[in-house]
């Protein structure tokens, strides 16, 4: 979600096949306001895409 656009993922589905996302409990600067949640999302993103 981008601020003010709660259905941004629908726009991305027009140009990408694999789109995912979720809201984090923070404002505009995610690394400062929710660093642990951001790291968890990044780790999950790369773990999901690594070959088994």
BELJO-V123510 format. One record per helix or strand of 2 or more residues. SS is the DSSP state (@ for helix, = for strand). FROM is the first residue (numbers start at 1). LEN is the number of residues. If there is no record, write none. Layout:
# BELJO-V123510
ss=SS from=FROM len=LEN
ss=SS from=FROM len=LEN
This chain:
# BELJO-V123510
ss=@ from=8 len=5
ss=@ from=30 len=4
ss=@ from=35 len=15
